[in-house]
Amino acid sequence: MLVQEFLERSAERLPDKTAIVAAGERLTFAQIDAEANRMAGALKKLGVQYGDRVAVFMDNGWEVVVSIFGILKADAVFLVVNPTTKPQKLSFILNNCRATALVTQANKLKNALPAVESVPSIEAIVVRGEARGVDLETIDSGKNIVSWENALEGMGEERPERKGIDIDLASLIYTSGSTGNPKGVMMTHQNMVAASTSITTYLENREDDIILNVLPLSFDYGLYQVIMAAQFGGTVVLEKSFLYPYAVIKLLKEEKATGLPIVPTISAILLQMKELKNENFDQLRYITNTAAALPVKHIIGLKELFPTATIYSMYGLTECKRVSYLPPEELDRRPTSVGKGMPNEQVYLVDDEGVQITEPGVIGELVVRGANVMKGYWENPEETEKVLKPGP
């Protein structure tokens, strides 16, 4: 199965169901699928070919979702770059993967244009929206710059012919680069389908789930909220960030969200909002946490604020998407644990000699084995060799 088939199957099964809510707009699965088909046609017309890398440099919004699935439908590889990325880092990422096209917003051109000046592989730039002082017709960049509307104009809504198979790359997810230059984590369709299937299995997701996502789609934790919802036919409410907590809480109640993915910095802010103790969030079915472990006091506080919500403490890394989760019934007994390997995955410790550790309380190196494990780092065999080892 290919990742875009999640969307296509939901569009066939639930065409009129709301798929994405963003900035006051509501789009159904059928609408997202049709727009993604048009985007695929536009990208192909602009020269994007099988296996090409196409970058998305935008704030959270339905346009990012359409771009992701449109890129996949064009048999290309998508990468979502954090919209706050500075020109130098953006240029490095685009050059590193030799991106052939960039989808962005008019208000992001101040960073995007300086970045692409030194990226010879970029041939086309698709620009959504308007910004003060920006006139696409007067920009002299040597690139084919076209508005979103003009790019998609005349493109059919029928699904394009498919060439890809599940071992093809679907996405590059770049690491933060905290220990050097960012590395492109290569995720195949098979990797992403496996990860999404495992996570939705233990979260017991269902069609009536409504996920409120404030995490950037450049972050795999945020990205997979969209991928997973497309798989099980749920709704994602997209916010740009958690910058305005009260607005997010208002949205949580208005949209009757059943799922809330967070990180510890978000839980810390929520627990400081004392007035929330008087609110009712009975519709919230689950809360997930990753990126860093939840402090015990956060767990206690969240259970008081959201008594109907099941809390999933999880551990993951970009290279595997998700590694483990703590079964919720174990949370009170072992609140500092991140649990066990997720479904369809093996997780164990080895010693310095590579021998599996079976004794409790012994420190070792964590080994993750499963279809969710990345293909490797993009054109970086040395770093790949350090982390990917032959398995049993």
N, C-alpha and C positions, 0 to 999 in steps of 0.2 A: 504493500500500500504506500502511496505517496501522501505527503502532508496535506496537499491541497484537496485531496479526496475527503478529508474531514469536513471541509466547508461544502464541497459539492454534494455530499450525501445528506448533510443537514439541510441544504437548500432544496433538495428533492423531497425530503421527508417533512420539513417544517418551513416551507417557503415564506409564510407570512409571520413567523415568529421573530420577535426582536432579537437581533444578534449583538448589536453594538449601540450603546448610548454614549454620546460624547458631545460636549458643548451645546446641550439642548437639542441635539438632533438624534433621531432614532432610525436605525437602518435594519431592515429584515435580512435574514439569511439570503433570500433571493436577490435582494438589492446588492448586498456585498459581493455575492458570487458574480452577478452581472457586471458590476463595476470592475471586479478583478479580471474578468474576461476581456473587458475593454482595455484595461491597463496592459494586459499581456500582449494584445494586438498592437498597442501603441509602442511598447518597448521593442517588439520585433521590427516594427516599421522604422524605429530609430536606430536599428542595427544590432540590437542585443541578440546573441546567439546561444545555442545550447551550451550550458556550463559556464557562461559569463557570470561575473560577479556584479551585482547592482546594489548600490548603497542607498539607504533611506536615512535622511538627516532631518527629522521633524519632531515636533512635540507630539505627545500622545494624542491620538485622534483617530477617527474612522479612516482617514486617509492613509495612515500607517498600515492599518489592517488590509485595506484594499491593495496597497503597494506590495506588501509581503506576499499575499496570495497571487497577485498579478505577476510578480517576479517568478514565483514557483510555476505558475501556469505557462510562462514563457520558457520553461525548461532551464531557467537560470538559477543562480544562487543568491540569496538575499543576505545582507548584513544591515542591522539597525545600529546606527551610531548615536551615542548620547547627544542630544541636541545642544548641550552646553559645551561640547568639545571645541577647543581652540584650533585655529587654522593649522598650526604646525603639527599637532597630533592627528588632526583629520587628514592632512596631506600624507602623513606617514601611513595611516591605515589604508587610504585609497591607493597609494602606490604599492604598498605591500601585497595587496590582493589583486592589483591591476584591474580595478573596477572600470567597467566600460560605460556605466551610466550612473547618474545620481538623481534621486528624487528628493526634493527639499521644499521649503517654504520661502516666500519672498522675504520674510523677516529674518531668515537664517542666511541670506546671501552675503551679508557683511562678513561672515566667517567662511562660508562655503566658497565664494569666488576667489579669495586669496589662496585658499587651500588647493583648488583645482588648477591654478595657474601652473603648478609644478607637477601635475599628474597627466602625463601624455596619453595614458590609456583612456581617460574619460573623453567620450565623444559627444554625449548628450546629457543635458540637465533638464529635468522636468520640474517646473516651479508651480506650487500651489499658492493661491491667494495673492494679496497685494500688500505692499508696504510703502510708507511715505518715502518719496524720493527714488523709488525703484521703477524703472521703465525697461522691461526686458528687451525692447527693440533697440535701445541705445547702448546696451552692454556689449563691449568689445572684449571678448575673452578667448576668441578662437574656437569656442565650443558651440554646439547646436543647442541653444537655449530656447525652450518652448514652454508655454503655459500648460498647466494641467488640462484646462478646458480644450485648448487647441490640439494637444497630444491625443486626447481621447475622442475628439470629434470624428464622427464617421466610423468609429470602431464598432464592430458587431458585438452583441452580447452572448453569442454562442461560444461554447468552450473550444479553445484552440486544440489542434492536433497535438498529441502528447508523444514525446520521444523518451522521456526519462524513465529510469527504473529505480527501485528502492535503495540500491547501493550508491546512487549518485549523491553528490553533495546537495544539501538543501539550504544550509546556512553556515555562515562564519560568524562566530560570536567572539569578539575581541576582549581579552582580559584587560584589567585596568592599567597594566603596565607599571605597577608599583615597584617592581624589582628590575625594571629595564623597559625596553620597548614592548608595547602590547603584542600579544601573540594571538593569532587567529585560530580559534578552536573549530575544527572541522566537524560538523554534524551532518550525517547523511539523513535521508528520509527515514531509513530504517532506525537510526538512532533516535530521532525525534518521535516517531510513532511509538517506539518501545517505551520511551520515557513517559510520554503522555498517557499511554495505556496503563502503565504501572501506577502512576500518581492518581489518576482518576479512579482506579480500582480501590486503593486504600482510603481515598477521600469519599468513596461511595457517591460520586457526583451523579446528578440526574438532570433531566430536561428542565425542571422548574428552578434550578439553581441560578441565582443572579449574583455575579461576582463583582465587587467594587474594587477596582484596581487603580492604585495611585502610584504604582511603581513604574519606572521608565521601561519601555519595550525594548530598550537596548540591554537591559538586565534580564538574564534568562528567566529569572523568577517572574518578572512582569510579562515577558514574551509568552511564556507557557500558559498564562491565564487565558490568553486569546486562543492559542493552539488547542488547549484542552476543552474550552467551551465550544469551539467549532466541532470537536469530536463528539461531545455528548449532547450537543444541541442547547446549551445554556446561553445566558445573556451576560455580556461584560459591560459594566459601566466604567468608562475610561475617564480618569482625571489626570491632569498634567503632573501633579505632584501632591504632597501632603503639606504644602506651604500654608494653606488656609484650613486648619483643622476643623473649625466650626462649619465651614461650607461643606467639607467632606462628611461630617457627621449628619448634616442636614440631608445630604444626598443619600447617605446610608439608610436613613429613615424613609425618605420620599420614594426611593426606588425599591424599598423592602429587600435589600440585599441579604442573601443567605450565606455568602462566603466573603471573608475579608482576609486577604494575604497581607501580612505585615512583617516588619523587621523590628528589632529592639528599640531603635530610635523612635519609631512610631508608637510603640506601646508606652514608652516613657512619656510622650506628649499626652496620650490618651489618659494616662493615670493622673496627670496634673490637672485635667479638666474636671474639677470637683462636681460641677453641675450635672455631669453625665449620670451621676448616681440617681438622679431623679427621673431619668429617661427610661423608656421601655424599648428594648431591642429584641423582643421575643422572636422576630422573624429570622434573626441571625443564627444559622445552623452550625457554622464552623469558622474557626480562625486558624490560619497557618502561620508559622514563623520559621524563617531560616536566615542565612547570612551570618548570624551569631546566635549563641544560645540565649534563651530568655532567662533573665535572673529570676530566682524563686519568687521574689516580692512582686515581679511583674505578672507571673503566673497567677498568684493569689489575687492581685488586683484585677486582672482581666476576668477571672472567674466571678468576681463580685459585680463587675460592670456588665458582663454579658453572661448571665447565669444559664441561658439556654444553649450557648455555643460550646461545641466540642473544640478543644484546643489541640492542635497537632504541632508538636515540636519536631523540627526536621533538620537534617544536615545535608548539605550538597556542595558541589563545586561545579563550575562551568563545564569542566571536562566530562562530567557524568550527568549533568543536570541535577539529579537527586541521587543521594547515596542511601539515606536511611530516614526512618520516621519512628517516633515513639507512639505505640498504640495508646490512644487516649486514656484507656482504663488503667494504664501504668503511671500516669502523670503524677498522681498524689504520692505514690510509693517511691518513684525515682525521678523527681522533677529536673535533675541536672543531666539526665541521659537523653541522647538523641536516638535511642532505640535500636532498631534492627534494619537490615536491608529491606528494600521495598520489593514487591512482587516481581518475579522473573529476574532476579539478580542475586549474586553471591557476594557476601562481604565478610572478610576475615582478616586476622592479623598474622604477620610473619615476623620472624626475628631477623637478625643481621645476616644470617645465612640463607634467608628465604624460606625457612621451614615454618609451616603453619603452627601458630601458638594455640594450644588447647586449654592451658591452665588459666584460671581467672586471676585478675589483678596484675598480669604481666604486660608491660609496655612493648609495643611493636609498631610496625608500619602497616597502615591500612591498605588492603587490596580490594579493589572493586572489579567484579567480573560480570559482564552482562551486555546485552544489545544496546544499552543506553550509553556505553562508554564511547567517547569520541573516536573518530578515525585517526586523529593526530593533530599536530599543529601545522598550520598552513606553511608549506615550503620551509619547514624548520626541523629537519630530520634529527639534528643533534638533541634538541629539547624533547622531541617525541620519543627518542630512544631512552631518555632518562625516566620517563613515566609509564610508557607502554611496554609491558614485559610479556613473554610467551606464557600462556595459561595452560592449565592441565587439560 
